[in-house]
Amino acid sequence: MKLLEKYILTEFIKLLIIAVLSFILLFIMVDLFENIDNLMKFKVPLGSSILFFIYKVPFIIGQISPVAVLVAALISLGILSKHGEITAMKAGGIRLLKALLPLLGAGLVISALVILMNEYVTPSALKKIDNFRQQWFGVQGGSFGKEGIWVRTGGGIFNIRQIDIKRNQLYGLTLYVMEKPFTVKERIYSRNVAWQDGRWVAASATIWKFSLNGEADRTEADNLEIKNFINPEDLPNVENLQKNMSIGELKNYINTLEEDGYDSSRYRIELYGKFSFPLVNFIMILVGIPFALKTGRYSGIASGVGLSIIIAFSYWIIFAVTRSLGQSALIPPIISAAFPDVLFFAIGALMFGYVRE
């Protein structure tokens, strides 16, 4: 790598580190104000409180990295343009796009690192956050695995294949009623359970009752009330457990859902998003370089930050719309996850063609 390319890449990395640290600090401060009441109410020790916020750092990095990358690219190139260094490169016969290739390479490396972090670091950290909330805040939790969501309450152990938060419905619910010492007394299964008149009601259910000598008595029931399960307002805390899953775990869960005849569209969007969203780091550099070069000497920190907000906000609007359409089954999951990336990649590639070297 030539000295000039190293210089451009070094300036970009310096600003990237500053941007990432600034965003992390901002997010933690906002989260601190949101949780300070609970931390004081439940008298959480200082050490545990600090760990609670540290565990959030990998997730925060995964979320803010595209904006941080865009800010770093726009400001670093903007400063070079403002100081006349871009003009000097052109006057010296240096191919501008070739000199900026290391930035695109850095974007690909950052995308790969975020994918690896989301696969091996973030899920473990999020699980520790959930354990912290259960231990100190008394938030209802559970676990997410190949067979779906597992939740333990006073009524027994619940297994739910899928949750529809919008409709307050549970799909594929199995309840194991336990008695000491960890013996299954009763098993209730229903394919569809809905929240009606302040209670969970299974339209139809199959009930197995087990005697001490091992005999099983099976009965069918309609409009059966499922007691001692969590209220609808606690469902997001449980449903979000799927974010703690790695790519392999999420893929296995999707396969199990489809084998049992359940719709897996929303989880496929999450699976594809584990690849498509980190790639935004590369795409934001691809889009940011032409914007920074086009503004020329008028570029700077203020204009770079302002332009980053506009571009990032535009991406988030399209991302939210396509994700909503995908979750509503109006478009296929792969299109829902990939369309924003494809669109902004096309915009960046088109703008590159107009860059004057």
C-alpha positions as CSV (number, residue, x, y, z in Angstrom):
1,M,0.0,0.0,0.0
2,K,1.4,3.4,-1.0
3,L,2.1,6.2,1.5
4,L,-0.9,8.3,0.3
5,E,-3.3,5.4,0.6
6,K,-2.0,4.7,4.1
7,Y,-2.5,8.3,5.0
8,I,-6.1,8.4,3.8
9,L,-6.9,5.1,5.5
10,T,-5.3,6.2,8.8
11,E,-7.3,9.5,8.9
12,F,-10.5,7.5,8.2
13,I,-9.7,5.0,11.0
14,K,-9.0,7.8,13.5
15,L,-12.3,9.4,12.8
16,L,-14.1,6.1,12.8
17,I,-12.8,5.3,16.3
18,I,-13.9,8.7,17.5
19,A,-17.3,8.3,15.9
20,V,-17.9,4.8,17.4
21,L,-16.8,5.9,20.9
22,S,-19.0,9.0,20.7
23,F,-22.1,7.0,19.7
24,I,-21.4,4.3,22.3
25,L,-21.2,7.0,25.0
26,L,-24.3,8.7,23.8
27,F,-26.3,5.4,23.8
28,I,-25.1,4.4,27.2
29,M,-26.0,7.8,28.6
30,V,-29.5,7.6,27.2
31,D,-29.8,4.0,28.5
32,L,-28.5,5.1,31.9
33,F,-31.2,7.7,32.3
34,E,-33.8,5.1,31.3
35,N,-32.6,2.5,33.8
36,I,-31.3,4.7,36.7
37,D,-34.6,4.4,38.6
38,N,-34.6,0.6,38.5
39,L,-30.9,0.4,39.4
40,M,-31.5,2.6,42.5
41,K,-34.9,1.0,43.3
42,F,-33.5,-2.5,43.4
43,K,-30.2,-1.4,44.9
44,V,-28.0,-3.0,42.2
45,P,-24.3,-3.0,43.2
46,L,-22.1,-0.6,41.2
47,G,-20.0,-3.4,39.8
48,S,-23.0,-5.2,38.4
49,S,-24.5,-2.0,37.1
50,I,-21.3,-1.3,35.1
51,L,-21.3,-4.8,33.7
52,F,-24.9,-4.3,32.7
53,F,-23.9,-1.5,30.4
54,I,-20.7,-3.1,29.2
55,Y,-22.7,-6.1,28.0
56,K,-24.6,-3.7,25.7
57,V,-21.6,-2.5,23.9
58,P,-21.4,-5.2,21.2
59,F,-25.0,-4.8,20.3
60,I,-24.6,-1.0,20.2
61,I,-21.6,-1.3,17.9
62,G,-23.5,-3.5,15.5
63,Q,-26.3,-1.0,15.3
64,I,-24.3,2.3,15.0
65,S,-21.4,1.1,12.9
66,P,-23.0,2.0,9.5
67,V,-23.6,5.6,10.7
68,A,-20.1,5.8,12.3
69,V,-18.5,4.5,9.1
70,L,-20.4,7.0,7.0
71,V,-19.5,9.9,9.3
72,A,-15.9,8.9,9.3
73,A,-15.8,8.6,5.5
74,L,-17.5,12.0,4.8
75,I,-15.6,14.0,7.4
76,S,-12.1,12.5,6.5
77,L,-12.6,13.1,2.8
78,G,-14.3,16.4,3.5
79,I,-11.3,17.6,5.5
80,L,-8.9,16.5,2.7
81,S,-11.0,18.4,0.1
82,K,-11.2,21.5,2.3
83,H,-7.4,21.6,2.7
84,G,-6.9,21.2,-1.0
85,E,-5.3,17.8,-0.7
86,I,-7.8,16.2,-3.1
87,T,-7.0,18.9,-5.7
88,A,-3.3,18.3,-5.2
89,M,-3.8,14.6,-5.9
90,K,-5.6,15.4,-9.1
91,A,-2.9,17.9,-10.1
92,G,-0.2,15.3,-9.4
93,G,-1.9,12.8,-11.8
94,I,-3.0,10.4,-9.1
95,R,-6.1,8.4,-9.9
96,L,-8.5,9.5,-7.2
97,L,-10.6,6.3,-7.1
98,K,-7.5,4.1,-6.9
99,A,-6.2,6.1,-3.9
100,L,-9.6,5.6,-2.2
101,L,-9.8,1.8,-2.7
102,P,-8.4,1.1,0.8
103,L,-11.5,2.8,2.2
104,L,-13.8,0.3,0.3
105,G,-11.6,-2.5,1.5
106,A,-11.9,-1.2,5.1
107,G,-15.7,-1.2,4.6
108,L,-15.7,-4.9,3.6
109,V,-13.4,-5.8,6.6
110,I,-15.7,-3.9,9.0
111,S,-18.8,-5.7,7.6
112,A,-17.1,-9.0,8.1
113,L,-16.0,-8.2,11.6
114,V,-19.6,-7.0,12.6
115,I,-21.0,-10.3,11.2
116,L,-18.5,-12.3,13.3
117,M,-19.2,-10.2,16.4
118,N,-23.0,-10.6,16.0
119,E,-22.5,-14.4,15.6
120,Y,-20.0,-15.1,18.5
121,V,-20.1,-12.1,20.9
122,T,-23.4,-10.2,20.8
123,P,-25.7,-13.2,21.5
124,S,-23.8,-14.2,24.6
125,A,-23.7,-10.5,25.8
126,L,-27.5,-10.1,25.2
127,K,-28.2,-13.3,27.2
128,K,-26.2,-11.9,30.1
129,I,-28.3,-8.7,29.9
130,D,-31.5,-10.8,30.0
131,N,-30.2,-12.7,33.0
132,F,-29.4,-9.4,34.7
133,R,-32.9,-8.1,34.1
134,Q,-34.4,-11.3,35.5
135,Q,-32.1,-11.4,38.6
136,W,-32.4,-7.7,39.6
137,F,-35.4,-6.2,37.9
138,G,-37.7,-9.2,38.1
139,V,-38.4,-9.1,34.4
140,Q,-40.1,-12.2,33.0
141,G,-37.5,-14.1,30.9
142,G,-37.0,-17.4,29.3
143,S,-34.8,-19.1,26.7
144,F,-35.0,-19.5,22.9
145,G,-33.9,-22.7,21.2
146,K,-34.6,-25.0,18.3
147,E,-38.0,-25.9,19.8
148,G,-39.0,-22.3,20.3
149,I,-39.4,-20.2,23.4
150,W,-39.3,-21.7,26.9
151,V,-40.8,-19.8,29.8
152,R,-41.2,-21.0,33.4
153,T,-43.9,-19.5,35.6
154,G,-45.9,-20.6,38.6
155,G,-48.2,-22.5,36.3
156,G,-45.5,-24.7,34.9
157,I,-43.1,-24.7,32.0
158,F,-44.4,-23.2,28.7
159,N,-43.1,-23.9,25.3
160,I,-44.3,-21.6,22.5
161,R,-43.3,-22.2,18.8
162,Q,-44.2,-18.7,17.7
163,I,-45.6,-15.4,19.2
164,D,-47.7,-12.8,17.3
165,I,-47.4,-9.7,19.4
166,K,-49.7,-7.6,17.2
167,R,-52.6,-10.0,17.5
168,N,-51.7,-11.3,21.0
169,Q,-51.6,-14.8,19.9
170,L,-49.4,-17.8,20.7
171,Y,-48.9,-20.6,18.2
172,G,-47.9,-24.2,19.1
173,L,-48.2,-23.8,22.9
174,T,-47.3,-26.7,25.1
175,L,-47.7,-26.5,28.9
176,Y,-46.0,-28.9,31.3
177,V,-47.7,-28.8,34.7
178,M,-45.0,-29.9,37.2
179,E,-45.0,-31.2,40.7
180,K,-42.1,-31.9,43.0
181,P,-39.6,-33.4,42.5
182,F,-39.7,-32.3,38.8
183,T,-42.4,-34.7,37.7
184,V,-44.8,-34.0,34.8
185,K,-48.3,-34.1,36.2
186,E,-50.1,-32.8,33.1
187,R,-49.4,-31.8,29.5
188,I,-51.6,-29.4,27.6
189,Y,-51.1,-28.7,23.8
190,S,-52.9,-26.1,21.7
191,R,-52.0,-25.0,18.2
192,N,-53.5,-21.5,18.7
193,V,-54.0,-19.5,21.9
194,A,-55.4,-16.0,21.9
195,W,-55.8,-13.2,24.5
196,Q,-59.5,-12.8,25.1
197,D,-61.3,-10.8,27.8
198,G,-58.1,-10.5,30.0
199,R,-57.1,-14.2,29.8
200,W,-55.4,-16.7,27.5
201,V,-57.9,-19.0,25.8
202,A,-57.1,-22.0,23.6
203,A,-59.7,-22.6,20.9
204,S,-59.0,-26.3,21.1
205,A,-56.6,-28.2,23.3
206,T,-55.4,-31.7,23.9
207,I,-54.8,-32.6,27.6
208,W,-52.7,-35.5,28.9
209,K,-52.9,-36.3,32.6
210,F,-50.3,-38.6,34.0
211,S,-50.8,-40.8,37.1
212,L,-48.1,-41.9,39.5
213,N,-48.0,-45.4,38.0
214,G,-47.2,-44.0,34.5
215,E,-50.7,-44.2,32.9
216,A,-51.8,-41.3,30.7
217,D,-55.4,-40.1,30.2
218,R,-56.0,-38.0,27.1
219,T,-58.9,-35.6,26.7
220,E,-59.9,-32.8,24.3
221,A,-61.2,-29.4,25.4
222,D,-62.6,-26.3,23.7
223,N,-62.1,-22.7,24.8
224,L,-59.7,-23.8,27.5
225,E,-58.3,-21.1,29.7
226,I,-54.5,-21.2,30.0
227,K,-53.7,-19.9,33.5
228,N,-50.6,-18.4,35.0
229,F,-49.0,-17.3,31.8
230,I,-47.5,-13.9,31.3
231,N,-49.5,-10.8,30.3
232,P,-49.4,-9.5,26.7
233,E,-47.3,-6.5,27.7
234,D,-44.5,-8.8,28.7
235,L,-44.5,-10.7,25.4
236,P,-42.0,-8.4,23.7
237,N,-39.4,-9.2,26.4
238,V,-39.9,-12.9,25.7
239,E,-40.2,-12.7,21.9
240,N,-37.0,-10.6,21.6
241,L,-35.1,-13.6,23.0
242,Q,-34.7,-14.7,19.4
243,K,-32.2,-11.8,19.0
244,N,-29.9,-13.8,21.3
245,M,-29.6,-16.6,18.8
246,S,-26.7,-17.1,16.5
247,I,-27.1,-17.7,12.8
248,G,-26.9,-21.5,13.2
249,E,-29.4,-21.5,16.1
250,L,-31.9,-19.3,14.2
251,K,-31.6,-21.4,11.0
252,N,-32.4,-24.6,13.0
253,Y,-35.4,-22.9,14.6
254,I,-36.7,-21.8,11.2
255,N,-36.4,-25.4,9.9
256,T,-38.2,-26.7,12.9
257,L,-41.0,-24.2,12.4
258,E,-41.5,-25.0,8.8
259,E,-41.4,-28.7,9.4
260,D,-44.3,-28.2,11.8
261,G,-46.3,-26.1,9.3
262,Y,-45.8,-22.7,11.0
263,D,-45.0,-19.4,9.1
264,S,-41.3,-18.5,9.5
265,S,-41.2,-15.3,7.4
266,R,-40.4,-12.9,10.2
267,Y,-37.6,-15.1,11.4
268,R,-36.2,-15.5,7.9
269,I,-36.1,-11.7,7.7
270,E,-34.0,-11.8,10.9
271,L,-31.7,-14.5,9.5
272,Y,-31.1,-12.7,6.2
273,G,-30.7,-9.4,8.1
274,K,-27.7,-10.9,10.1
275,F,-25.9,-10.7,6.7
276,S,-27.5,-7.8,4.9
277,F,-27.4,-5.2,7.7
278,P,-23.6,-5.5,8.5
279,L,-22.9,-5.1,4.7
280,V,-24.3,-1.6,5.1
281,N,-20.9,-0.6,6.5
282,F,-19.4,-1.2,3.1
283,I,-22.3,0.4,1.2
284,M,-22.2,3.5,3.3
285,I,-18.6,4.1,2.3
286,L,-19.5,3.4,-1.3
287,V,-22.2,6.1,-1.1
288,G,-20.2,8.5,1.1
289,I,-17.1,8.8,-1.1
290,P,-18.9,10.4,-4.1
291,F,-20.9,12.7,-1.8
292,A,-17.8,13.9,0.0
293,L,-15.9,14.5,-3.3
294,K,-18.8,16.3,-4.8
295,T,-19.1,18.9,-2.0
296,G,-15.4,19.6,-2.5
297,R,-13.9,22.6,-0.5
298,Y,-17.2,23.2,1.1
299,S,-17.0,20.0,3.0
300,G,-16.2,19.9,6.7
301,I,-17.2,18.4,10.0
302,A,-20.6,20.1,10.2
303,S,-21.5,19.3,6.6
304,G,-20.2,15.7,6.9
305,V,-22.3,15.1,10.0
306,G,-25.4,16.7,8.5
307,L,-25.1,14.7,5.3
308,S,-24.5,11.5,7.2
309,I,-27.8,12.1,9.1
310,I,-29.7,12.6,5.9
311,I,-28.3,9.5,4.2
312,A,-28.7,7.4,7.3
313,F,-32.2,8.6,7.8
314,S,-33.1,7.8,4.2
315,Y,-31.8,4.3,4.6
316,W,-33.7,3.7,7.9
317,I,-37.0,4.8,6.3
318,I,-36.5,2.3,3.4
319,F,-35.3,-0.3,5.8
320,A,-38.3,0.1,8.1
321,V,-40.8,0.1,5.2
322,T,-39.4,-3.1,3.5
323,R,-39.1,-4.8,6.9
324,S,-42.8,-4.0,7.7
325,L,-43.9,-5.3,4.3
326,G,-41.9,-8.5,4.8
327,Q,-43.3,-9.1,8.2
328,S,-46.8,-8.6,6.8
329,A,-46.0,-11.2,4.1
330,L,-46.5,-8.7,1.3
331,I,-43.0,-9.3,-0.1
332,P,-40.6,-12.3,0.3
333,P,-38.2,-12.2,3.3
334,I,-35.1,-12.1,1.1
335,I,-36.4,-9.0,-0.7
336,S,-37.4,-7.4,2.6
337,A,-33.8,-7.9,4.0
338,A,-31.8,-7.2,0.9
339,F,-33.7,-4.4,-1.0
340,P,-32.3,-1.4,1.1
341,D,-28.7,-2.7,0.5
342,V,-29.3,-3.3,-3.2
343,L,-30.9,0.1,-3.7
344,F,-28.1,2.1,-1.9
345,F,-25.4,0.0,-3.5
346,A,-26.9,0.9,-6.9
347,I,-27.0,4.6,-5.9
348,G,-23.4,4.5,-4.8
349,A,-22.1,2.7,-7.9
350,L,-24.0,5.1,-10.1
351,M,-22.6,8.1,-8.3
352,F,-19.1,6.7,-8.6
353,G,-19.4,7.0,-12.4
354,Y,-19.7,10.8,-12.1
355,V,-16.7,11.3,-9.9
356,R,-14.1,13.4,-11.7
357,E,-10.6,12.0,-11.4
